[in-house]
Amino acid sequence: MKKILLLAILVVVGVVVWQFVAREDSYQKTPTSADNAPPGSIHNLPVPDAVAAVRRLAAETYNVPEGEVIVITAYEREWPNSCLGLEAGGEFCAQVITPGYEVTVKAGSQNYTYRTNSNGTAIRLAESQ
């Protein structure tokens, strides 16, 4: 009787351990996994191409490694013209609604807000804080 009870307990423990190991093996790192985040970043979430373009531009402009540029916010917006609503004096801007993003990043100790079009080929600095 004791042998049967011991065998039953071993079988239950074996099944539990096998389930635990099977779950651990099923976890795989993906290109967007936080385990693959660059040093200094708090996360590695996928972002739209336009937001990634802002991160690259801020890194180049402020001489900071791209992995240390933190995206604080990224909101979808519609700008009133092709100059993203930030036309300079005398500048001609096509008067079309331009979808894009308003992106605030932290580079070094400063925050910068940029405006982009939907694919990130047009980026303008809106303000720095």
MDTraj code that builds the backbone (N, CA, C; nanometers):
import mdtraj as md
import numpy as np

residues = "MET LYS LYS ILE LEU LEU LEU ALA ILE LEU VAL VAL VAL GLY VAL VAL VAL TRP GLN PHE VAL ALA ARG GLU ASP SER TYR GLN LYS THR PRO THR SER ALA ASP ASN ALA PRO PRO GLY SER ILE HIS ASN LEU PRO VAL PRO ASP ALA VAL ALA ALA VAL ARG ARG LEU ALA ALA GLU THR TYR ASN VAL PRO GLU GLY GLU VAL ILE VAL ILE THR ALA TYR GLU ARG GLU TRP PRO ASN SER CYS LEU GLY LEU GLU ALA GLY GLY GLU PHE CYS ALA GLN VAL ILE THR PRO GLY TYR GLU VAL THR VAL LYS ALA GLY SER GLN ASN TYR THR TYR ARG THR ASN SER ASN GLY THR ALA ILE ARG LEU ALA GLU SER GLN".split()
xyz = np.array([
    [0.0819, -0.1179, 0.0000],
    [0.0000, 0.0000, 0.0000],
    [0.0877, 0.1263, 0.0000],
    [0.1929, 0.1259, 0.0830],
    [0.2814, 0.2406, 0.0897],
    [0.3555, 0.2597, -0.0431],
    [0.3898, 0.1480, -0.1096],
    [0.4586, 0.1561, -0.2382],
    [0.3674, 0.2196, -0.3432],
    [0.2416, 0.1865, -0.3422],
    [0.1469, 0.2425, -0.4391],
    [0.1289, 0.3923, -0.4141],
    [0.1157, 0.4302, -0.2880],
    [0.1014, 0.5708, -0.2528],
    [0.2259, 0.6491, -0.2932],
    [0.3426, 0.5932, -0.2660],
    [0.4675, 0.6581, -0.3031],
    [0.4780, 0.6711, -0.4551],
    [0.4412, 0.5679, -0.5285],
    [0.4442, 0.5702, -0.6737],
    [0.3477, 0.6766, -0.7276],
    [0.2300, 0.6868, -0.6698],
    [0.1318, 0.7864, -0.7132],
    [0.1845, 0.9276, -0.6904],
    [0.2476, 0.9508, -0.5752],
    [0.3037, 1.0828, -0.5449],
    [0.4144, 1.1161, -0.6438],
    [0.5009, 1.0204, -0.6744],
    [0.6091, 1.0429, -0.7702],
    [0.5545, 1.0756, -0.9094],
    [0.4481, 1.0069, -0.9486],
    [0.3867, 1.0332, -1.0796],
    [0.3307, 1.1755, -1.0829],
    [0.2603, 1.2168, -0.9785],
    [0.2035, 1.3518, -0.9734],
    [0.3148, 1.4569, -0.9773],
    [0.4180, 1.4371, -0.8970],
    [0.5303, 1.5311, -0.8961],
    [0.5960, 1.5353, -1.0342],
    [0.6142, 1.4200, -1.0964],
    [0.6748, 1.4137, -1.2295],
    [0.5931, 1.4898, -1.3327],
    [0.4609, 1.4769, -1.3278],
    [0.3742, 1.5479, -1.4221],
    [0.3841, 1.6990, -1.3998],
    [0.3834, 1.7410, -1.2752],
    [0.3936, 1.8844, -1.2449],
    [0.5267, 1.9399, -1.2943],
    [0.6355, 1.8713, -1.2676],
    [0.7667, 1.9164, -1.3126],
    [0.7725, 1.9186, -1.4649],
    [0.7179, 1.8160, -1.5296],
    [0.7181, 1.8115, -1.6759],
    [0.6409, 1.9296, -1.7335],
    [0.5259, 1.9656, -1.6779],
    [0.4479, 2.0796, -1.7250],
    [0.5259, 2.2105, -1.7089],
    [0.5937, 2.2232, -1.5963],
    [0.6724, 2.3443, -1.5723],
    [0.7850, 2.3570, -1.6736],
    [0.8567, 2.2496, -1.6979],
    [0.9678, 2.2499, -1.7932],
    [0.9162, 2.2747, -1.9342],
    [0.8025, 2.2167, -1.9695],
    [0.7461, 2.2351, -2.1031],
    [0.7105, 2.3818, -2.1253],
    [0.6592, 2.4488, -2.0250],
    [0.6256, 2.5911, -2.0390],
    [0.7508, 2.6750, -2.0544],
    [0.8541, 2.6464, -1.9800],
    [0.9788, 2.7214, -1.9910],
    [1.0404, 2.7043, -2.1295],
    [1.0351, 2.5829, -2.1847],
    [1.0914, 2.5578, -2.3169],
    [1.0114, 2.6268, -2.4253],
    [0.8807, 2.6483, -2.4032],
    [0.7979, 2.7096, -2.5061],
    [0.8223, 2.8604, -2.5159],
    [0.8831, 2.9219, -2.4126],
    [0.9147, 3.0634, -2.4170],
    [1.0375, 3.0833, -2.5028],
    [1.0230, 3.1657, -2.6042],
    [1.1368, 3.1958, -2.6896],
    [1.1519, 3.3463, -2.6991],
    [1.2736, 3.3914, -2.7010],
    [1.2979, 3.5329, -2.7184],
    [1.2610, 3.5714, -2.8609],
    [1.1929, 3.6833, -2.8739],
    [1.1564, 3.7345, -3.0053],
    [1.2323, 3.8636, -3.0298],
    [1.2310, 3.9136, -3.1539],
    [1.3017, 4.0393, -3.1806],
    [1.2499, 4.1557, -3.0959],
    [1.1274, 4.1478, -3.0454],
    [1.0728, 4.2568, -2.9647],
    [1.0721, 4.2232, -2.8166],
    [1.1350, 4.1150, -2.7783],
    [1.1394, 4.0756, -2.6376],
    [1.2224, 4.1746, -2.5575],
    [1.1777, 4.2030, -2.4366],
    [1.2525, 4.2939, -2.3500],
    [1.3915, 4.2390, -2.3199],
    [1.4085, 4.1076, -2.3307],
    [1.5402, 4.0487, -2.3075],
    [1.6414, 4.0935, -2.4129],
    [1.5929, 4.1367, -2.5281],
    [1.6808, 4.1797, -2.6360],
    [1.6936, 4.3312, -2.6441],
    [1.6436, 4.4027, -2.5452],
    [1.6473, 4.5488, -2.5453],
    [1.7915, 4.5975, -2.5398],
    [1.8196, 4.7109, -2.6078],
    [1.9560, 4.7638, -2.6018],
    [1.9888, 4.8124, -2.4615],
    [2.1159, 4.8119, -2.4254],
    [2.1552, 4.8582, -2.2917],
    [2.1068, 5.0007, -2.2682],
    [2.0577, 5.0266, -2.1490],
    [2.0121, 5.1599, -2.1134],
    [1.8669, 5.1869, -2.1434],
    [1.7992, 5.0989, -2.2144],
    [1.6584, 5.1235, -2.2444],
    [1.5700, 5.0544, -2.1419],
    [1.4513, 5.1089, -2.1227],
    [1.3614, 5.0471, -2.0269],
    [1.2712, 4.9453, -2.0924],
    [1.2606, 4.9484, -2.2215],
    [1.1795, 4.8496, -2.2924],
    [1.2220, 4.8453, -2.4377],
    [1.1682, 4.7523, -2.5078],
    [1.1996, 4.7381, -2.6492],
    [1.0719, 4.7056, -2.7243],
    [0.9700, 4.7852, -2.7012],
    [0.8429, 4.7626, -2.7679],
    [0.8528, 4.8041, -2.9139],
    [0.7827, 4.7336, -3.0009],
    [0.7837, 4.7762, -3.1411],
    [0.7121, 4.9103, -3.1548],
    [0.7647, 4.9970, -3.2379],
    [0.7041, 5.1277, -3.2616],
    [0.6893, 5.1484, -3.4123],
    [0.5979, 5.2369, -3.4531],
    [0.5852, 5.2669, -3.5967],
    [0.7164, 5.3230, -3.6520],
    [0.7355, 5.3076, -3.7830],
    [0.8581, 5.3546, -3.8473],
    [0.8834, 5.5031, -3.8214],
    [0.7775, 5.5842, -3.8211],
    [0.7933, 5.7283, -3.7993],
    [0.8482, 5.7565, -3.6591],
    [0.8046, 5.6818, -3.5599],
    [0.8524, 5.7005, -3.4224],
    [0.9982, 5.6558, -3.4120],
    [1.0322, 5.5467, -3.4766],
    [1.1713, 5.5004, -3.4782],
    [1.2612, 5.6028, -3.5477],
    [1.2090, 5.6683, -3.6519],
    [1.2866, 5.7709, -3.7221],
    [1.3143, 5.8899, -3.6299],
    [1.2172, 5.9265, -3.5462],
    [1.2386, 6.0349, -3.4502],
    [1.3476, 5.9952, -3.3510],
    [1.3426, 5.8720, -3.3040],
    [1.4441, 5.8251, -3.2089],
    [1.5839, 5.8335, -3.2711],
    [1.5964, 5.7899, -3.3974],
    [1.7266, 5.7966, -3.4659],
    [1.7733, 5.9409, -3.4827],
    [1.6803, 6.0296, -3.5247],
    [1.7161, 6.1698, -3.5450],
    [1.7605, 6.2352, -3.4148],
    [1.6889, 6.2099, -3.3068],
    [1.7260, 6.2677, -3.1770],
    [1.8631, 6.2167, -3.1335],
    [1.8896, 6.0897, -3.1547],
    [2.0199, 6.0337, -3.1177],
    [2.1320, 6.1028, -3.1950],
    [2.1122, 6.1209, -3.3256],
    [2.2139, 6.1867, -3.4084],
    [2.2287, 6.3340, -3.3715],
    [2.1149, 6.4024, -3.3543],
    [2.1164, 6.5465, -3.3285],
    [2.1821, 6.5805, -3.1956],
    [2.1512, 6.5024, -3.0926],
    [2.1986, 6.5350, -2.9585],
    [2.3154, 6.4469, -2.9142],
    [2.3722, 6.3709, -3.0092],
    [2.4915, 6.2899, -2.9853],
    [2.4744, 6.1967, -2.8646],
    [2.3649, 6.1220, -2.8686],
    [2.3312, 6.0259, -2.7631],
    [2.3135, 5.8899, -2.8304],
    [2.3591, 5.7807, -2.7708],
    [2.3329, 5.6493, -2.8308],
    [2.1818, 5.6269, -2.8466],
    [2.1429, 5.5708, -2.9591],
    [2.0005, 5.5508, -2.9874],
    [1.9301, 5.4722, -2.8772],
    [1.9974, 5.3756, -2.8173],
    [1.9388, 5.2962, -2.7104],
    [1.9094, 5.3762, -2.5846],
    [1.9662, 5.4956, -2.5746],
    [1.9418, 5.5804, -2.4581],
    [1.8380, 5.6884, -2.4831],
    [1.7851, 5.6956, -2.6048],
    [1.6762, 5.7888, -2.6356],
    [1.5461, 5.7184, -2.5988],
    [1.4729, 5.7763, -2.5047],
    [1.3508, 5.7141, -2.4541],
    [1.2295, 5.7817, -2.5168],
    [1.1420, 5.7018, -2.5764],
    [1.0167, 5.7544, -2.6295],
    [0.9206, 5.7670, -2.5121],
    [0.8845, 5.8907, -2.4795],
    [0.7946, 5.9147, -2.3669],
    [0.6496, 5.9022, -2.4111],
    [0.6146, 5.9683, -2.5217],
    [0.4792, 5.9566, -2.5780],
    [0.4881, 5.9556, -2.7293],
    [0.3895, 5.8947, -2.7915],
    [0.3761, 5.8954, -2.9376],
    [0.2270, 5.8888, -2.9682],
    [0.1722, 6.0021, -3.0123],
    [0.0293, 6.0111, -3.0413],
    [0.0076, 6.0277, -3.1907],
    [-0.0909, 5.9554, -3.2437],
    [-0.1296, 5.9771, -3.3831],
    [-0.1986, 6.1122, -3.3926],
    [-0.1643, 6.1878, -3.4968],
    [-0.2220, 6.3206, -3.5177],
    [-0.2494, 6.3414, -3.6660],
    [-0.3309, 6.4407, -3.6948],
    [-0.3510, 6.4875, -3.8315],
    [-0.3085, 6.6332, -3.8350],
    [-0.2075, 6.6639, -3.9170],
    [-0.1542, 6.7987, -3.9258],
    [-0.2271, 6.8745, -4.0362],
    [-0.2391, 7.0082, -4.0250],
    [-0.3191, 7.0854, -4.1200],
    [-0.2533, 7.1058, -4.2566],
    [-0.1236, 7.0747, -4.2670],
    [-0.0554, 7.0940, -4.3947],
    [0.0681, 7.0035, -4.4019],
    [0.1355, 7.0092, -4.5160],
    [0.2532, 6.9222, -4.5358],
    [0.3729, 6.9659, -4.4524],
    [0.3660, 7.0845, -4.3912],
    [0.4724, 7.1311, -4.3015],
    [0.4420, 7.0927, -4.1572],
    [0.3459, 7.0059, -4.1394],
    [0.3096, 6.9515, -4.0081],
    [0.2630, 7.0601, -3.9112],
    [0.2071, 7.1674, -3.9675],
    [0.1585, 7.2771, -3.8856],
    [0.2688, 7.3638, -3.8285],
    [0.3908, 7.3476, -3.8766],
    [0.5065, 7.4225, -3.8252],
    [0.5768, 7.4980, -3.9377],
    [0.4992, 7.5628, -4.0240],
    [0.5583, 7.6334, -4.1371],
    [0.6394, 7.7546, -4.0894],
    [0.7530, 7.7752, -4.1540],
    [0.8388, 7.8900, -4.1250],
    [0.7943, 8.0061, -4.2151],
    [0.8342, 8.1256, -4.1802],
    [0.7961, 8.2425, -4.2591],
    [0.8333, 8.2274, -4.4051],
    [0.7377, 8.2500, -4.4941],
    [0.7624, 8.2434, -4.6378],
    [0.7710, 8.1031, -4.6951],
    [0.7550, 8.0017, -4.6141],
    [0.7639, 7.8636, -4.6618],
    [0.6317, 7.8216, -4.7235],
    [0.6367, 7.7548, -4.8389],
    [0.5166, 7.7044, -4.9035],
    [0.4877, 7.5643, -4.8516],
    [0.3657, 7.5429, -4.8075],
    [0.3247, 7.4122, -4.7564],
    [0.1969, 7.3707, -4.8280],
    [0.1938, 7.2484, -4.8775],
    [0.0719, 7.1989, -4.9403],
    [-0.0394, 7.1960, -4.8360],
    [-0.1539, 7.2491, -4.8728],
    [-0.2668, 7.2572, -4.7797],
    [-0.3482, 7.1282, -4.7858],
    [-0.2922, 7.0236, -4.7295],
    [-0.3579, 6.8925, -4.7232],
    [-0.3459, 6.8399, -4.5808],
    [-0.4474, 6.7661, -4.5387],
    [-0.4391, 6.7016, -4.4079],
    [-0.3287, 6.5969, -4.4166],
    [-0.2339, 6.6038, -4.3241],
    [-0.1191, 6.5131, -4.3245],
    [-0.1208, 6.4286, -4.1982],
    [-0.1502, 6.2982, -4.2119],
    [-0.1471, 6.2122, -4.0932],
    [-0.0036, 6.1902, -4.0476],
    [0.0130, 6.1743, -3.9181],
    [0.1462, 6.1506, -3.8640],
    [0.1421, 6.1299, -3.7143],
    [0.2494, 6.1696, -3.6484],
    [0.2638, 6.1473, -3.5046],
    [0.3205, 6.2710, -3.4363],
    [0.2833, 6.2875, -3.3109],
    [0.3488, 6.3822, -3.2212],
    [0.4258, 6.2962, -3.1216],
    [0.5568, 6.3076, -3.1245],
    [0.6433, 6.2182, -3.0479],
    [0.7281, 6.3000, -2.9508],
    [0.7234, 6.2635, -2.8243],
    [0.8098, 6.3266, -2.7248],
    [0.9137, 6.2240, -2.6817],
    [1.0401, 6.2636, -2.6910],
    [1.1500, 6.1755, -2.6520],
    [1.2346, 6.2443, -2.5468],
    [1.3065, 6.1635, -2.4728],
    [1.4043, 6.2148, -2.3777],
    [1.5417, 6.1732, -2.4289],
    [1.6255, 6.2720, -2.4535],
    [1.7625, 6.2485, -2.4992],
    [1.8534, 6.3230, -2.4039],
    [1.9346, 6.2492, -2.3324],
    [2.0145, 6.3113, -2.2274],
    [1.9210, 6.3521, -2.1146],
    [1.9285, 6.4770, -2.0730],
    [1.8418, 6.5237, -1.9646],
    [1.7268, 6.6099, -2.0161],
    [1.7137, 6.6233, -2.1479],
    [1.6121, 6.7099, -2.2076],
    [1.5010, 6.6289, -2.2748],
    [1.3813, 6.6859, -2.2764],
    [1.2694, 6.6296, -2.3517],
    [1.2505, 6.7120, -2.4785],
    [1.2205, 6.6442, -2.5881],
    [1.1991, 6.7093, -2.7172],
    [1.0714, 6.6548, -2.7782],
    [0.9892, 6.7447, -2.8324],
    [0.8665, 6.7026, -2.8992],
    [0.8824, 6.7272, -3.0483],
    [0.8572, 6.6228, -3.1253],
    [0.8687, 6.6282, -3.2701],
    [0.7333, 6.6001, -3.3336],
    [0.7175, 6.6462, -3.4559],
    [0.6025, 6.6109, -3.5381],
    [0.6549, 6.5378, -3.6617],
    [0.5809, 6.4364, -3.7036],
    [0.6211, 6.3592, -3.8216],
    [0.5023, 6.3394, -3.9138],
    [0.5335, 6.3004, -4.0371],
    [0.4270, 6.2479, -4.1226],
    [0.4140, 6.0991, -4.0911],
    [0.3265, 6.0289, -4.1604],
    [0.2957, 5.8901, -4.1217],
    [0.4111, 5.7927, -4.1397],
    [0.5031, 5.8204, -4.2333],
    [0.6131, 5.7248, -4.2532],
    [0.7476, 5.7752, -4.2008],
    [0.7512, 5.8949, -4.1439],
    [0.8741, 5.9450, -4.0838],
    [0.9715, 6.0095, -4.1799],
    [0.9277, 6.0371, -4.3043],
    [1.0176, 6.1039, -4.3990],
    [1.0210, 6.2548, -4.3774],
    [0.9218, 6.3078, -4.3059],
    [0.9198, 6.4497, -4.2685],
    [0.9134, 6.4565, -4.1163],
    [1.0139, 6.5196, -4.0560],
    [1.0201, 6.5323, -3.9104],
    [1.0585, 6.6766, -3.8783],
    [0.9835, 6.7360, -3.7857],
    [1.0141, 6.8730, -3.7426],
    [1.0111, 6.8814, -3.5910],
    [1.1057, 6.9567, -3.5362],
    [1.1084, 6.9804, -3.3921],
    [0.9997, 7.0807, -3.3587],
    [0.9110, 7.0438, -3.2676],
    [0.8030, 7.1324, -3.2261],
    [0.8448, 7.2140, -3.1044],
    [0.9070, 7.1487, -3.0060],
    [0.9537, 7.2198, -2.8866],
    [1.0524, 7.1352, -2.8092],
    [1.1324, 7.2026, -2.7277],
    [1.2214, 7.1326, -2.6352],
    [1.1930, 7.1846, -2.4958],
    [1.2091, 7.0962, -2.3969],
    [1.1744, 7.1316, -2.2592],
    [1.2929, 7.1077, -2.1692],
])
top = md.Topology()
chain = top.add_chain()
for i, resn in enumerate(residues, 1):
    res = top.add_residue(resn, chain, resSeq=i)
    for name in ("N", "CA", "C"):
        top.add_atom(name, md.element.get_by_symbol(name[0]), res)
traj = md.Trajectory(xyz[None], top)
